[in-house]
Amino acid sequence: MVRIPLSPAQIEAGRRLGALVRDARGDTELTEIAARAGISPETLRKIEAGRIPSPGFGTVVGLCDALGISLDEAVGAWRGRADTARAVG
């Protein structure tokens, strides 16, 4: 099966999602969040770096649960909607 390349917009969406996850994780160890989310630390590392621009739904749900963020926040970050972005600070 040939995978269709991601568009620049999809790649940028993945970077925004990765930034949300990274910001929400804060100082918590990457391995701790990965374990809580039920994913490998390497997968979390790749999501935070934007190298997995469209992670699976179950992965996103697990991360939202582990980080205490809503699916709406994740969707907003992925879509680039400022109205649902997490306030950092």
N, C-alpha and C positions, 0 to 999 in steps of 0.2 A: 504494500500500500504506500502510495506517495502522499506525503504530508504537504498541504498547501502552506507556503511561507506566510508568516504573520505580516500584517501590514505595519507600517510605522506607527499608526495610531494604536494598534494592539500592543506593540512593544512599549510605547509610552504609558499605556494604561497599566501594564505590568510593573513598570517602574514606580508609578504612583501607589499602587497597591503595596509594593515592597517597602516604600517609604512609610506608609501608614503602619505596617506591621513592625518595622524597625522602631518607629517612634513609640508605638504602644508597648513594645517590649521593654524599652528603657534600659535600666541596669540589670534586669533579670537575665540570668544565664540563658543563652540560646538553647543549651541542652535541656534545661528545665521546661521551657516553653514547648520545645519539640516533643518532649515526652508527654506533656499534658495534652498536646494537640494530636498525638498518635502518629506523628511523622518522624522521619529521620532528621537529625541535625543538619545533614547535608541538604536535604530538601528545603528546610527553613532558610538556610544560608542562601540558597539559590533564589528563593522567593524574595527575600530581603534585597538581594542584589539586582532583582529584575530579570534574572536569567530564566525564570519560569513565569512568563507573562500571563498565562491563563491556567492557574492551578485548578485541579478538580474541585467540584462543589463540596465534597466531603472534607477535603483539605481546608478549604476556606472556612467551613462551618467549625471544624476543629480548632483552627487558629482563632477565630472570633471567640469561641468559648474559652480557650486558654488565655486569651489576652483581655477578656472582659470588654470586647467591643461588639457592636451590633453588626448584623449583616448589612443593614442600611449604610453604616459607615464604610464598610468594605466596598459595597456597590458604588457609593458616592466617590470614593477615592479612585476606583477603577474607571469610572465614567468621567472623572475630572470635575465633579460637582462640588463647588466650594461650600454649598449650604449644608452638606453632610460630612464635611471634613472634620477630623478631630482637632480640637484646640490643644496645641502643645504648649506646655508651660507650667 
